[in-house]
């Protein structure tokens, strides 16, 4: 069956709007582009495309999943992050652009270091990006979810990255055998206040793993445990919530007078990153 991409998009839009879903056209274009590896130019030029019955069924399935608020990246099945392509599904959070900013800071400031740890690796986004950019480095990637680690290991294999070791367990426990050699610790941990979870977008609340988002009553559960376990002398990069930044500053001063904390903003002007440097 030969169809024009813009006609497909128009049909999608009408069905979504009829169901009360206002999804931007560029999102639907991404669906066509990535689900079928279709060049964007072919979509914009509205050239006839041969769609076999299986492709039509795939499109209808995608539409049904969109109508149920499932995230586009889960429907497509993969996400480009920095220099790697990651398989993503409901076992892991979908990597966000803000986390790319975290990795960029690590690579900019620590490109001469050789031993890293990514605590709470999820899909492996942080660990694999660092490992691919620094092939002579070793990255220890931890998670409390064996399902997440299984997917992260699959992503390492797909991207042909071999300098990552995956470890199961909470916080810093899995890397204790290697802690002396680890120079840099990076984490995008659960940091959303429990009371705010119910306010998250349906696509997040219904599909993404809430254990990877739930930071406890005050959003500080992970940071509190992390600071207690953190040995002296490491360079630390953390992703944070803007509303918890001041609380985290106070917590570091209370628990770790051997570290100095610096807060940095993301592209939206929110305090998104905390960098901890050891006091010399």
N, C-alpha and C positions, 0 to 999 in steps of 0.2 A: 504494500500500500504506500503510495507516494503522498506525502503531506508537507505542508509548509510550516516551518518552525513557529512563525509568528501567529499562525492560525491555531496551533497547539497551545501557545501561551494565552491567546485570547480565550480559548475554550476553558483552560485551567482557571483563569481569572474569574470568569463568569460563574463557574461551579463553586469556587472558593468564596466569592462574594455572596452567592446565594446561601451559603452555609454560615455567613457572618464572619468569614475570615478575610482579613485585609492583608494579604501577603504581597510585598512589592514585586514588581515585574523582574527586577534584577535577580531576586532570589529564584524565581522560576527559570530565568535564563541560566543561572548557575546549575540548576537541576538538569536541564537539557544538556548543557555543556559537559558537565562532569559525569553524569550518569551514562552518557553515550559517547564520551570523548569527541564531542562535536565542536569544531572550530567556531569561535564566537562570530567570526566574519560571515560564516554560512548562515547563522541565525539572523544576524542583522540584515543581510542581503535577502533573507527570506527565500532562499533557494529550495527547490523541491528536494526532499530527502526520502529515501526508501526506508520505510519502517516495516519490518516483518511483524507477524502477529505477536511473537514473543516480546518485541519491544513495546507494542501497544499495551500488552498485559502489564509490562513493567511500569509503564507510565501510569496506568490506572491504579496499580498498587501504590505507587509513590503518591498519587493524588489522595488516595484513601488515608495514607499515613499522615500526610500534611493536614488533612481535615481532623485528625485525632491529635493534633499539636505535636507530633513527633518532630524532633529537630532535623533540619535538612541534612546535617552532616551524618547523622545515623542512617538516613535514607540512602544517601550517596554511598556511605560506607567507609569514607576516608577523609582525611583533613591534611592539608599542607600546612606545615609548621616550620618556620625558619628554613633549614636546608634539608628537611626530611619529609617524607610522606607517611602518614600514620593511619593505620586501620583504626576506626573508632566504632564502638558499639556500647550497649548499655552497661557494660562492665566498668567503663571509665568515663570521667568527665571529658567533654569536648574541649580541647585546648583553646584558650582565648588569646587575642592579640596582646593583651596586657602582659601575659606571661612571656611573649616574645621579647618584650622590653626588659624583663628580668634577665633572660638569657643573654641579651645583647650587652647588658652591664657586666655580667660575669665574664664573657669573652673579651670585652674591652679591657677590664681591669686585671684579669687573671690568666692571660694567654701564656704566661711563662710557667704557670703551675702545672703539676702533673698528676695530682691525685684529688679527685672530686667525689662528693657524695650528693645524691639527689634523694631527699627524704620525702616519701609519698609520691612516687614516680607516675602512678596512673598509667597512661598510654605510653609513657617513656619519653614524652615530648622534650623535657628539659635535658635528661640524661643523654638521649640520642643526639640531640642538637650539639651539645658540648663535645660528645665523643667523636662525632663526625668532623667537627671543625678542628679538633685537637687530637688527631689520630695517635699521637705518641702518649696521650694521657690515659689514665684508668679512671673509670667512673663507676662508683658503687651506687646502685639504684634500689631503693627499698620501698616496700608497701605492706600494709596490713592485709591486703586482699590478694589471695593466691590467683584469683581470676584476673585481676588487673596485671599481675606480674606475668601471667601466661600470655596475655595480649601484648604487653611491652616486649617480651622476648621474641614474639612473632614479628613485631615491628623492627626489632634489631636485625633479625634474619632477613626480612624483606629489603631493608636498606643496606644490607651487607656491612653492618657495624659489629665489630667483634670485641671492642675494648670497653665493654660494659659488663658488670657482674650484678645479677639480680638477686636480691636477698629479701626474705620474708620476715616481717616482724614490725612492732610499733616503734615509732620515733627513732632514736639512735641505737637501740638495742642490736639490730642486725649488723651494724658496722663496727661494733666494739672490738672485734678481732683485728680490724684494720685502722682503728681510730688514730693511732700514732702517725701513720703515713698520710692520712687525709689532711689536705691543706685548706680546701674550700668546701663549704657545705651550702647547698642551695635547697630551697623548699617553697612550694606553693601549697600550703597546707589547708585543711578545713578552717575557715575563719568567719563564717557567717553566723551571727547570733541565732540561737535556736528559735527565738520568737519571730524572726524574720523569714524563716523557711517557708511559711505558709503564704508569704507575699510574693514569692518568686514566680516568674512567668510559668505558665502551665507546661511549656516545653521542657523547662528545667525540672520543675517539681515532680512531674509525672514520669520522666524518663531518665534523668541523670542520677547517678548514685548519691543519695543525700549524705551518706557517711563521709563522702569526700568533700562535703560542703559544711556540715554541721560543726561549728566551732564551740558548741556548748552555750551555756546561759549568757555568758558575756563575750563569746567569740574568741576567748583567749586560752581555751583548754590546751590546744597543741603547744602554743608558745610557752605556757607555764611549765609544761613537762620538758619541752626542748631546752629551755634555759637552765633547768636544774640538771639536765644530763650533759649539757655542752661542756667539753673540756676547754681549758684555756689554750689560746694560741691559734684559733681557727679564724678564717675569714668567712663571714656568713652573709648570705643574701636571702631575704625572705619576701614573699608577696604578702600584702596585708590589706585590710579594709580601711578606707579613709577614716571611718568613724571609730576605729580602734587604735589609731596611730598614737594618740596622746597616752592612752592606757598602756600601750606597749612600751613607750618611752619610760614611763614610771616603773613598769615591771622590770625592765632591764636595769634601771638604777637601783631598784630594791634588791634584786637577786644577783646581779653580776656587776660589781664595781670594777671588775677586770676587763670589761668591754665598754666601748663607746658606741652609741647608736646614732646613725644618720638616716634621716627620712628623705626620700626622693619622690617626686610627683610623676604621674604618667602623662600621656599626651592630652588628657582631659583636665589636667590641673589637680587631680586627686592624689593624695598621699597614698601611694600604691606599693612602695618598696621600702624595706628597712635593711640597712647594711650595718653589720656589727663588725667592728675592728677591735682586736685585742689591745689593751693598754700595755705599752712596752715597759 
